[in-house]
Amino acid sequence: MSDLSPTRSRRKLHPVATPYVFAFYMSSIMALLMSFVITAANAGVTPDYLSNVLKAYQLAMPVAFVCVLMVRPVVVRLVAITVHAK
């Protein structure tokens, strides 16, 4: 049977982990994008650009992860106030 089979068993986390998985993915992506942009804005795109981006990302990702965990409940509440329920 192929590894691409839809019936293949996959290991998944318990739904309780959802806020943490969301925070991890969101902070990873946003920190990387912001590291690219801010590094280019501050130092320009030089031969050391990618190295500088990765150095910035090392600091930005853990900070972003903690921030997303702290801000997420506030954002969920603001969305509930702003958007009509179905």
C-alpha positions as CSV (number, residue, x, y, z in Angstrom):
1,M,0.0,0.0,0.0
2,S,1.3,3.5,-0.8
3,D,2.4,5.9,1.9
4,L,0.0,8.4,0.3
5,S,-3.0,6.3,1.1
6,P,-5.8,8.3,2.8
7,T,-6.5,5.4,5.1
8,R,-3.0,5.5,6.5
9,S,-2.9,6.0,10.3
10,R,-1.3,9.2,11.4
11,R,-0.2,10.4,14.8
12,K,-2.0,13.5,15.8
13,L,-2.0,15.6,19.0
14,H,-5.0,15.7,21.3
15,P,-7.4,18.6,20.5
16,V,-6.4,20.2,23.9
17,A,-3.1,21.1,22.2
18,T,-4.8,23.2,19.5
19,P,-4.0,26.7,21.0
20,Y,-0.4,25.7,21.4
21,V,-0.1,24.3,17.9
22,F,-1.8,27.3,16.5
23,A,0.6,29.6,18.4
24,F,3.6,27.6,17.2
25,Y,2.7,27.7,13.5
26,M,1.5,31.4,13.6
27,S,4.6,32.6,15.5
28,S,7.0,30.6,13.3
29,I,5.6,32.0,10.1
30,M,5.1,35.6,11.2
31,A,8.5,35.8,13.0
32,L,10.2,34.5,9.8
33,L,8.4,36.9,7.5
34,M,9.1,39.9,9.9
35,S,12.7,38.9,10.2
36,F,13.1,39.0,6.4
37,V,11.4,42.4,6.2
38,I,13.0,44.1,9.2
39,T,16.5,42.8,8.4
40,A,16.1,44.2,4.8
41,A,14.8,47.5,6.1
42,N,17.6,47.9,8.7
43,A,20.7,46.5,7.0
44,G,19.6,46.1,3.4
45,V,20.0,43.0,1.3
46,T,23.7,42.4,1.6
47,P,25.8,39.2,1.1
48,D,25.1,38.4,4.8
49,Y,21.4,39.0,4.5
50,L,20.3,35.3,5.1
51,S,22.6,34.9,8.0
52,N,21.3,38.1,9.5
53,V,17.7,37.0,9.0
54,L,18.4,33.7,10.8
55,K,20.1,35.5,13.7
56,A,17.0,37.8,14.0
57,Y,14.7,34.8,13.7
58,Q,16.5,33.1,16.7
59,L,15.3,35.9,18.9
60,A,12.0,36.7,17.2
61,M,10.5,33.2,17.1
62,P,10.4,32.4,20.9
63,V,9.3,36.0,21.6
64,A,6.5,35.7,19.0
65,F,5.4,32.3,20.4
66,V,5.0,33.7,23.9
67,C,3.2,36.8,22.6
68,V,0.8,34.8,20.5
69,L,-0.1,32.6,23.5
70,M,-0.8,35.8,25.6
71,V,-2.6,37.7,22.9
72,R,-4.8,34.9,21.5
73,P,-7.5,35.0,24.1
74,V,-7.8,38.8,23.7
75,V,-8.1,38.4,20.0
76,V,-10.7,35.7,20.3
77,R,-12.8,38.0,22.5
78,L,-12.4,41.0,20.2
79,V,-13.5,38.8,17.2
80,A,-16.5,37.6,19.2
81,I,-17.5,41.2,20.0
82,T,-16.9,42.4,16.4
83,V,-18.4,39.5,14.3
84,H,-22.0,38.2,14.4
85,A,-22.4,34.7,15.5
86,K,-24.1,32.3,13.0
